């Protein structure tokens, strides 16, 4: 399956020019050349479709990939080396779920998972793309062009910031940054340094709306899903847009719980981390409460989607979140299914009263 130029235009992808040469490289790899320059790499294997834009010059006999700068070196023409040289602009990725993103500005135009759609077959993808093209009116096309052409941004963010993100083409969600782990480390606060990247703790409010301008004073009145760790990339590159800031009230503080045996060269401690509160006990004379992971998973995306959030809103609780068949929800020590384990952990550190309201 290859996209049409009409579909590419509506997705913000570079269109294929009629004078480019299509070369089937075998094993589901198709390249489009403008002379000796590779402009498109399309992967079409069973259950996986990918389209990426490149600007990489090949030798006339197509045995070498030529360097982009004078300091670079020629590389053997392999797909691994082509991938290392990096794509540019918008890309299309399908493997049941669909993602349209942009490597240049690090933004995402659309994620079918975030929209709450079930994984699709290739036939269903074809129907989806027909609807996408039909729904791309002038207003949507303006958004697509902005996504495709916008330069990379480096945005500022901070604790107490409210942010907006897109569920799909017309619906927004909102959340809040509760804690910046990297900032706290720089301030000298001790923490269990086992998280990748630059971690933030954020929460997502129980709201799905077409309104892109909900004020912070209104947002803070909503209930929220359990807070989570997330890397800062979506904020740094502007995919999640900051829409305001207010001081965080004590009653709003609700943080992931990390617990377990230390994993450094001196694995002689048991550690409990809740937000910026760090505690440890000697392993000698104490035992790690069994039955739970450290809960130190972290990724680039929110652990939420439109369908699941609508279920939480309808139920007036976070039970639909906890009942998801997802590893992060099952292993989270705050999950009501882990109530006895969490109680044992808090009693071990003598903080059961302090965190008595942790179940939400």
C-alpha positions as a Markdown table, in Angstrom:
| # | Residue | x | y | z |
|---|---|---|---|---|
| 1 | Unk | 0.0 | 0.0 | 0.0 |
| 2 | Unk | 1.4 | 3.4 | -1.0 |
| 3 | Unk | -0.2 | 6.7 | -0.2 |
| 4 | Unk | -1.5 | 9.0 | -3.0 |
| 5 | Unk | -0.2 | 12.5 | -3.3 |
| 6 | Unk | -3.7 | 13.8 | -2.3 |
| 7 | Unk | -3.3 | 11.8 | 1.0 |
| 8 | Unk | 0.2 | 13.0 | 1.4 |
| 9 | Unk | -0.9 | 16.6 | 1.0 |
| 10 | Unk | -3.7 | 16.2 | 3.6 |
| 11 | Unk | -1.2 | 14.6 | 6.0 |
| 12 | Unk | 1.5 | 17.2 | 5.6 |
| 13 | Unk | 3.9 | 14.8 | 3.9 |
| 14 | Unk | 6.2 | 15.7 | 1.0 |
| 15 | Unk | 4.5 | 14.8 | -2.3 |
| 16 | Unk | 6.2 | 12.6 | -4.8 |
| 17 | Unk | 7.2 | 14.5 | -8.0 |
| 18 | Unk | 6.4 | 12.8 | -11.4 |
| 19 | Unk | 10.1 | 12.9 | -12.4 |
| 20 | Unk | 11.4 | 11.0 | -9.4 |
| 21 | Unk | 12.4 | 7.4 | -10.1 |
| 22 | Unk | 10.8 | 4.7 | -8.1 |
| 23 | Unk | 13.1 | 1.8 | -7.3 |
| 24 | Unk | 12.0 | -1.4 | -5.6 |
| 25 | Unk | 14.9 | -2.5 | -3.4 |
| 26 | Unk | 13.3 | -5.7 | -2.3 |
| 27 | Unk | 12.0 | -6.9 | 1.1 |
| 28 | Unk | 9.4 | -4.3 | 1.2 |
| 29 | Unk | 11.8 | -1.3 | 0.7 |
| 30 | Unk | 11.0 | 1.3 | -2.0 |
| 31 | Unk | 13.1 | 4.3 | -2.7 |
| 32 | Unk | 12.3 | 7.4 | -4.7 |
| 33 | Unk | 15.3 | 9.1 | -6.4 |
| 34 | Unk | 15.6 | 12.6 | -7.7 |
| 35 | Unk | 18.7 | 12.0 | -9.8 |
| 36 | Unk | 21.2 | 10.5 | -7.3 |
| 37 | Unk | 19.4 | 12.0 | -4.3 |
| 38 | Unk | 17.2 | 9.7 | -2.2 |
| 39 | Unk | 14.0 | 11.7 | -1.4 |
| 40 | Unk | 11.6 | 9.0 | -0.1 |
| 41 | Unk | 12.0 | 5.7 | 1.7 |
| 42 | Unk | 8.8 | 3.7 | 1.9 |
| 43 | Unk | 8.6 | 0.5 | 3.9 |
| 44 | Unk | 5.7 | -1.8 | 3.2 |
| 45 | Unk | 5.8 | -5.1 | 5.0 |
| 46 | Unk | 2.9 | -7.2 | 6.3 |
| 47 | Unk | 1.3 | -5.2 | 9.1 |
| 48 | Unk | 3.8 | -2.3 | 8.9 |
| 49 | Unk | 3.8 | 0.7 | 6.6 |
| 50 | Unk | 6.2 | 3.6 | 6.9 |
| 51 | Unk | 7.0 | 6.6 | 4.8 |
| 52 | Unk | 10.0 | 8.9 | 5.5 |
| 53 | Unk | 11.5 | 11.9 | 3.7 |
| 54 | Unk | 15.2 | 12.1 | 3.1 |
| 55 | Unk | 17.8 | 14.2 | 1.3 |
| 56 | Unk | 20.8 | 11.8 | 1.0 |
| 57 | Unk | 23.0 | 11.6 | -2.1 |
| 58 | Unk | 24.0 | 8.2 | -3.3 |
| 59 | Unk | 26.9 | 7.3 | -5.6 |
| 60 | Unk | 26.0 | 6.8 | -9.3 |
| 61 | Unk | 26.3 | 3.0 | -8.9 |
| 62 | Unk | 24.2 | 3.1 | -5.6 |
| 63 | Unk | 26.9 | 1.3 | -3.6 |
| 64 | Unk | 27.7 | 4.3 | -1.3 |
| 65 | Unk | 25.9 | 7.0 | 0.6 |
| 66 | Unk | 27.7 | 10.3 | 0.3 |
| 67 | Unk | 28.3 | 12.6 | 3.3 |
| 68 | Unk | 26.1 | 15.6 | 3.9 |
| 69 | Unk | 29.1 | 17.7 | 5.0 |
| 70 | Unk | 32.7 | 18.1 | 4.0 |
| 71 | Unk | 33.8 | 16.4 | 7.3 |
| 72 | Unk | 31.6 | 13.4 | 6.8 |
| 73 | Unk | 32.6 | 10.1 | 5.3 |
| 74 | Unk | 31.1 | 7.9 | 2.7 |
| 75 | Unk | 29.1 | 4.9 | 4.0 |
| 76 | Unk | 28.1 | 1.6 | 2.5 |
| 77 | Unk | 24.7 | 1.8 | 0.9 |
| 78 | Unk | 22.7 | -0.1 | 3.5 |
| 79 | Unk | 19.3 | 0.7 | 5.0 |
| 80 | Unk | 20.8 | 0.8 | 8.5 |
| 81 | Unk | 23.3 | 3.5 | 7.3 |
| 82 | Unk | 20.5 | 5.4 | 5.5 |
| 83 | Unk | 18.5 | 5.4 | 8.7 |
| 84 | Unk | 21.5 | 6.7 | 10.7 |
| 85 | Unk | 21.9 | 9.6 | 8.3 |
| 86 | Unk | 18.4 | 10.8 | 9.5 |
| 87 | Unk | 15.2 | 11.7 | 7.9 |
| 88 | Unk | 13.6 | 15.1 | 7.7 |
| 89 | Unk | 10.2 | 16.7 | 7.7 |
| 90 | Unk | 6.9 | 14.7 | 8.1 |
| 91 | Unk | 6.7 | 10.9 | 8.4 |
| 92 | Unk | 3.8 | 8.4 | 8.3 |
| 93 | Unk | 4.0 | 5.3 | 10.5 |
| 94 | Unk | 1.4 | 2.5 | 10.7 |
| 95 | Unk | 1.5 | -0.8 | 12.6 |
| 96 | Unk | -2.1 | -1.2 | 13.7 |
| 97 | Unk | -1.9 | 2.2 | 15.3 |
| 98 | Unk | -1.2 | 5.3 | 13.1 |
| 99 | Unk | 1.2 | 8.2 | 13.8 |
| 100 | Unk | 1.9 | 11.2 | 11.7 |
| 101 | Unk | 4.8 | 13.2 | 13.0 |
| 102 | Unk | 7.6 | 15.5 | 12.0 |
| 103 | Unk | 11.3 | 14.8 | 12.5 |
| 104 | Unk | 12.3 | 18.4 | 12.0 |
| 105 | Unk | 10.2 | 20.1 | 14.6 |
| 106 | Unk | 9.6 | 17.0 | 16.7 |
| 107 | Unk | 5.8 | 17.6 | 16.7 |
| 108 | Unk | 3.0 | 15.1 | 16.2 |
| 109 | Unk | 0.0 | 15.8 | 13.9 |
| 110 | Unk | -2.0 | 12.8 | 14.8 |
| 111 | Unk | -1.9 | 9.6 | 16.9 |
| 112 | Unk | -4.7 | 7.1 | 16.5 |
| 113 | Unk | -3.9 | 5.7 | 20.0 |
| 114 | Unk | -4.3 | 9.1 | 21.6 |
| 115 | Unk | -7.6 | 9.5 | 19.7 |
| 116 | Unk | -8.7 | 6.3 | 21.4 |
| 117 | Unk | -9.1 | 4.2 | 18.3 |
| 118 | Unk | -8.6 | 0.5 | 18.4 |
| 119 | Unk | -5.8 | -1.0 | 16.2 |
| 120 | Unk | -6.7 | -1.0 | 12.6 |
| 121 | Unk | -6.2 | -3.5 | 9.7 |
| 122 | Unk | -4.8 | -2.2 | 6.4 |
| 123 | Unk | -8.3 | -2.2 | 5.0 |
| 124 | Unk | -9.6 | -0.1 | 7.9 |
| 125 | Unk | -6.6 | 2.2 | 7.4 |
| 126 | Unk | -7.7 | 2.8 | 3.8 |
| 127 | Unk | -11.2 | 3.7 | 5.0 |
| 128 | Unk | -9.7 | 6.0 | 7.6 |
| 129 | Unk | -7.6 | 7.8 | 5.1 |
| 130 | Unk | -10.6 | 8.4 | 2.8 |
| 131 | Unk | -12.4 | 10.0 | 5.8 |
| 132 | Unk | -9.3 | 12.1 | 6.6 |
| 133 | Unk | -9.1 | 13.5 | 3.1 |
| 134 | Unk | -12.8 | 14.2 | 3.0 |
| 135 | Unk | -12.7 | 16.0 | 6.4 |
| 136 | Unk | -9.6 | 18.2 | 5.5 |
| 137 | Unk | -11.3 | 21.5 | 4.8 |
| 138 | Unk | -9.5 | 24.8 | 4.6 |
| 139 | Unk | -9.2 | 25.2 | 8.3 |
| 140 | Unk | -7.7 | 21.7 | 8.8 |
| 141 | Unk | -5.4 | 22.2 | 5.8 |
| 142 | Unk | -4.0 | 25.4 | 7.5 |
| 143 | Unk | -3.2 | 23.3 | 10.6 |
| 144 | Unk | -1.6 | 20.6 | 8.4 |
| 145 | Unk | 0.6 | 23.2 | 6.6 |
| 146 | Unk | 1.6 | 24.8 | 9.9 |
| 147 | Unk | 2.6 | 21.3 | 11.3 |
| 148 | Unk | 4.6 | 20.5 | 8.1 |
| 149 | Unk | 6.5 | 23.7 | 7.8 |
| 150 | Unk | 7.0 | 25.0 | 11.4 |
| 151 | Unk | 10.6 | 25.2 | 12.5 |
| 152 | Unk | 11.8 | 23.4 | 15.6 |
| 153 | Unk | 11.1 | 25.3 | 18.8 |
| 154 | Unk | 12.6 | 25.2 | 22.3 |
| 155 | Unk | 9.9 | 26.1 | 24.8 |
| 156 | Unk | 10.1 | 26.9 | 28.5 |
| 157 | Unk | 8.0 | 25.1 | 31.1 |
| 158 | Unk | 7.8 | 25.0 | 34.9 |
| 159 | Unk | 6.0 | 23.6 | 37.9 |
| 160 | Unk | 2.5 | 24.8 | 38.1 |
| 161 | Unk | 2.1 | 25.2 | 34.4 |
| 162 | Unk | -1.1 | 24.1 | 32.7 |
| 163 | Unk | -0.8 | 22.6 | 29.3 |
| 164 | Unk | -3.0 | 21.7 | 26.3 |
| 165 | Unk | -2.6 | 18.7 | 24.0 |
| 166 | Unk | -4.6 | 17.3 | 21.1 |
| 167 | Unk | -6.5 | 14.0 | 21.3 |
| 168 | Unk | -7.4 | 14.2 | 17.6 |
| 169 | Unk | -8.1 | 16.9 | 14.9 |
| 170 | Unk | -10.8 | 18.7 | 16.9 |
| 171 | Unk | -10.6 | 17.6 | 20.6 |
| 172 | Unk | -8.2 | 18.8 | 23.3 |
| 173 | Unk | -7.2 | 17.6 | 26.7 |
| 174 | Unk | -5.5 | 19.6 | 29.5 |
| 175 | Unk | -3.0 | 18.8 | 32.2 |
| 176 | Unk | -0.6 | 20.3 | 34.6 |
| 177 | Unk | 3.1 | 20.0 | 35.5 |
| 178 | Unk | 3.3 | 19.2 | 39.2 |
| 179 | Unk | 7.0 | 18.7 | 39.6 |
| 180 | Unk | 10.2 | 19.1 | 37.6 |
| 181 | Unk | 12.6 | 16.4 | 38.8 |
| 182 | Unk | 15.7 | 17.8 | 37.0 |
| 183 | Unk | 15.1 | 21.2 | 38.6 |
| 184 | Unk | 14.8 | 19.7 | 42.0 |
| 185 | Unk | 18.0 | 17.8 | 41.6 |
| 186 | Unk | 19.8 | 21.1 | 40.6 |
| 187 | Unk | 18.5 | 22.6 | 43.8 |
| 188 | Unk | 20.2 | 19.9 | 45.7 |
| 189 | Unk | 17.2 | 17.8 | 46.7 |
| 190 | Unk | 18.0 | 14.1 | 47.0 |
| 191 | Unk | 16.1 | 11.6 | 44.9 |
| 192 | Unk | 16.3 | 8.1 | 43.5 |
| 193 | Unk | 18.0 | 8.8 | 40.2 |
| 194 | Unk | 16.7 | 5.8 | 38.2 |
| 195 | Unk | 14.6 | 7.7 | 35.7 |
| 196 | Unk | 15.7 | 8.3 | 32.1 |
| 197 | Unk | 15.7 | 11.7 | 30.4 |
| 198 | Unk | 14.5 | 14.8 | 32.1 |
| 199 | Unk | 11.6 | 13.7 | 34.1 |
| 200 | Unk | 8.4 | 15.7 | 34.9 |
| 201 | Unk | 5.5 | 14.7 | 37.0 |
| 202 | Unk | 2.2 | 15.7 | 35.4 |
| 203 | Unk | -1.5 | 15.0 | 35.7 |
| 204 | Unk | -4.3 | 15.1 | 33.1 |
| 205 | Unk | -7.7 | 16.6 | 33.9 |
| 206 | Unk | -11.0 | 14.9 | 33.4 |
| 207 | Unk | -11.9 | 17.1 | 30.4 |
| 208 | Unk | -12.3 | 16.4 | 26.6 |
| 209 | Unk | -13.3 | 19.5 | 24.7 |
| 210 | Unk | -13.2 | 21.4 | 21.4 |
| 211 | Unk | -12.3 | 24.6 | 23.3 |
| 212 | Unk | -8.6 | 25.4 | 22.9 |
| 213 | Unk | -8.8 | 28.2 | 25.5 |
| 214 | Unk | -10.0 | 26.8 | 28.8 |
| 215 | Unk | -8.6 | 29.1 | 31.6 |
| 216 | Unk | -6.4 | 27.6 | 34.4 |
| 217 | Unk | -8.9 | 28.8 | 37.0 |
| 218 | Unk | -11.5 | 26.5 | 35.5 |
| 219 | Unk | -9.1 | 23.6 | 34.8 |
| 220 | Unk | -8.0 | 23.4 | 38.5 |
| 221 | Unk | -11.6 | 22.7 | 39.5 |
| 222 | Unk | -11.6 | 19.4 | 37.5 |
| 223 | Unk | -10.7 | 16.0 | 38.9 |
| 224 | Unk | -7.6 | 14.4 | 37.4 |
| 225 | Unk | -6.2 | 11.0 | 36.4 |
| 226 | Unk | -3.4 | 9.6 | 38.5 |
| 227 | Unk | -0.2 | 11.6 | 38.1 |
| 228 | Unk | 2.6 | 10.1 | 36.0 |
| 229 | Unk | 6.3 | 10.5 | 35.1 |
| 230 | Unk | 7.0 | 11.7 | 31.6 |
| 231 | Unk | 10.1 | 12.9 | 29.7 |
| 232 | Unk | 10.1 | 16.6 | 28.9 |
| 233 | Unk | 10.4 | 16.3 | 25.1 |
| 234 | Unk | 6.7 | 17.1 | 24.3 |
| 235 | Unk | 6.9 | 20.3 | 26.4 |
| 236 | Unk | 10.4 | 21.3 | 25.2 |
| 237 | Unk | 9.4 | 21.1 | 21.5 |
| 238 | Unk | 6.0 | 22.6 | 22.0 |
| 239 | Unk | 3.8 | 19.6 | 21.2 |
| 240 | Unk | 2.1 | 20.1 | 24.6 |
| 241 | Unk | 1.5 | 23.9 | 24.8 |
| 242 | Unk | 1.7 | 25.9 | 28.0 |
| 243 | Unk | -1.5 | 27.8 | 28.6 |
| 244 | Unk | -1.0 | 29.4 | 32.0 |
| 245 | Unk | 0.4 | 29.0 | 35.5 |
| 246 | Unk | -0.9 | 29.1 | 39.1 |
| 247 | Unk | 0.7 | 28.1 | 42.4 |
| 248 | Unk | 0.1 | 24.5 | 43.3 |
| 249 | Unk | -2.0 | 24.1 | 46.4 |
| 250 | Unk | -1.2 | 21.4 | 48.9 |
| 251 | Unk | -4.5 | 19.5 | 48.2 |
| 252 | Unk | -3.5 | 19.2 | 44.5 |
| 253 | Unk | -0.3 | 17.4 | 45.3 |
| 254 | Unk | -0.6 | 13.7 | 44.2 |
| 255 | Unk | 2.5 | 11.9 | 43.0 |
| 256 | Unk | 3.6 | 8.5 | 41.7 |
| 257 | Unk | 5.1 | 6.2 | 44.3 |
| 258 | Unk | 8.4 | 4.5 | 43.6 |
| 259 | Unk | 9.6 | 1.8 | 46.0 |
| 260 | Unk | 12.1 | -0.9 | 46.1 |
| 261 | Unk | 15.7 | -1.9 | 46.8 |
| 262 | Unk | 18.4 | 0.4 | 45.6 |
| 263 | Unk | 20.1 | -0.7 | 42.4 |
| 264 | Unk | 23.5 | 1.1 | 42.6 |
| 265 | Unk | 26.8 | -0.4 | 43.6 |
| 266 | Unk | 25.7 | -0.2 | 47.2 |
| 267 | Unk | 22.4 | -2.0 | 47.0 |
| 268 | Unk | 22.0 | -2.0 | 50.7 |
| 269 | Unk | 18.9 | 0.3 | 51.1 |
| 270 | Unk | 15.2 | 0.2 | 50.6 |
| 271 | Unk | 13.9 | 3.5 | 49.0 |
| 272 | Unk | 10.6 | 5.2 | 49.0 |
| 273 | Unk | 10.1 | 8.2 | 46.7 |
| 274 | Unk | 6.8 | 10.2 | 46.6 |
| 275 | Unk | 7.1 | 13.4 | 44.6 |
| 276 | Unk | 10.1 | 15.2 | 46.0 |
| 277 | Unk | 9.9 | 13.3 | 49.4 |
| 278 | Unk | 12.8 | 10.8 | 49.5 |
| 279 | Unk | 13.2 | 8.3 | 52.2 |
| 280 | Unk | 15.4 | 5.3 | 52.7 |
| 281 | Unk | 15.8 | 2.4 | 55.2 |
| 282 | Unk | 18.8 | 0.0 | 55.6 |
| 283 | Unk | 18.2 | -3.3 | 53.9 |
| 284 | Unk | 19.8 | -5.0 | 57.0 |
| 285 | Unk | 16.9 | -5.8 | 59.4 |
| 286 | Unk | 14.2 | -4.9 | 56.8 |
| 287 | Unk | 12.6 | -6.7 | 53.9 |
| 288 | Unk | 11.3 | -5.4 | 50.6 |
| 289 | Unk | 7.5 | -5.7 | 50.5 |
| 290 | Unk | 6.9 | -8.2 | 47.7 |
| 291 | Unk | 4.5 | -8.1 | 44.9 |
| 292 | Unk | 5.2 | -4.8 | 43.1 |
| 293 | Unk | 7.7 | -3.3 | 40.7 |
| 294 | Unk | 9.7 | -0.2 | 41.4 |
| 295 | Unk | 7.2 | 1.8 | 39.3 |
| 296 | Unk | 10.0 | 3.8 | 37.6 |
| 297 | Unk | 8.7 | 3.5 | 34.1 |
| 298 | Unk | 8.9 | 6.6 | 32.0 |
| 299 | Unk | 8.1 | 7.5 | 28.4 |
| 300 | Unk | 7.6 | 10.3 | 25.9 |
| 301 | Unk | 3.8 | 10.2 | 25.9 |
| 302 | Unk | 0.9 | 10.6 | 28.3 |
| 303 | Unk | -0.6 | 7.3 | 29.6 |
| 304 | Unk | -4.0 | 8.4 | 28.5 |
| 305 | Unk | -6.2 | 8.4 | 25.5 |
| 306 | Unk | -9.5 | 10.0 | 24.5 |
| 307 | Unk | -11.7 | 6.9 | 24.9 |
| 308 | Unk | -10.4 | 6.0 | 28.3 |
| 309 | Unk | -10.6 | 9.5 | 29.6 |
| 310 | Unk | -14.2 | 9.8 | 28.5 |
| 311 | Unk | -14.9 | 6.6 | 30.5 |
| 312 | Unk | -13.4 | 8.2 | 33.6 |
| 313 | Unk | -15.5 | 11.3 | 33.1 |
| 314 | Unk | -18.7 | 9.2 | 32.7 |
| 315 | Unk | -17.8 | 7.1 | 35.8 |
| 316 | Unk | -16.8 | 10.1 | 37.9 |
| 317 | Unk | -13.7 | 8.2 | 39.0 |
| 318 | Unk | -10.4 | 6.8 | 37.8 |
| 319 | Unk | -11.5 | 3.2 | 37.9 |
| 320 | Unk | -11.5 | 2.9 | 34.0 |
| 321 | Unk | -7.9 | 4.0 | 34.1 |
| 322 | Unk | -6.9 | 1.4 | 36.7 |
| 323 | Unk | -8.8 | -1.3 | 35.0 |
| 324 | Unk | -6.9 | -0.9 | 31.7 |
| 325 | Unk | -5.0 | -3.9 | 30.5 |
| 326 | Unk | -1.8 | -1.8 | 30.6 |
| 327 | Unk | 1.5 | -2.7 | 32.4 |
| 328 | Unk | 1.9 | 0.8 | 34.0 |
| 329 | Unk | -1.6 | 0.7 | 35.5 |
| 330 | Unk | -1.2 | -2.9 | 36.8 |
| 331 | Unk | 2.2 | -2.3 | 38.4 |
| 332 | Unk | 1.4 | 1.2 | 39.9 |
| 333 | Unk | 1.4 | 0.9 | 43.6 |
| 334 | Unk | -1.5 | 3.3 | 43.8 |
| 335 | Unk | -3.8 | 1.0 | 41.9 |
| 336 | Unk | -6.7 | 0.0 | 44.3 |
| 337 | Unk | -5.8 | -3.6 | 43.5 |
| 338 | Unk | -2.5 | -3.0 | 45.3 |
| 339 | Unk | -4.1 | -1.4 | 48.3 |
| 340 | Unk | -2.7 | -3.9 | 50.8 |
| 341 | Unk | 0.8 | -3.7 | 49.3 |
| 342 | Unk | 0.8 | 0.1 | 49.4 |
| 343 | Unk | -0.4 | 0.1 | 53.0 |
| 344 | Unk | 2.5 | -2.3 | 54.0 |
| 345 | Unk | 5.0 | 0.0 | 52.2 |
| 346 | Unk | 3.7 | 3.2 | 54.0 |
| 347 | Unk | 3.7 | 1.4 | 57.4 |
| 348 | Unk | 7.2 | 0.2 | 56.8 |
| 349 | Unk | 8.4 | 3.9 | 56.5 |
| 350 | Unk | 6.0 | 5.2 | 59.2 |
| 351 | Unk | 4.2 | 7.5 | 56.8 |
| 352 | Unk | 0.7 | 5.9 | 56.6 |
| 353 | Unk | -1.1 | 8.8 | 58.1 |
| 354 | Unk | 0.8 | 11.4 | 56.0 |
| 355 | Unk | -0.4 | 9.7 | 52.8 |
| 356 | Unk | -3.8 | 8.4 | 53.9 |
| 357 | Unk | -5.5 | 10.1 | 51.0 |
| 358 | Unk | -3.2 | 8.6 | 48.3 |
| 359 | Unk | -6.0 | 6.4 | 47.0 |
| 360 | Unk | -7.9 | 8.3 | 44.3 |
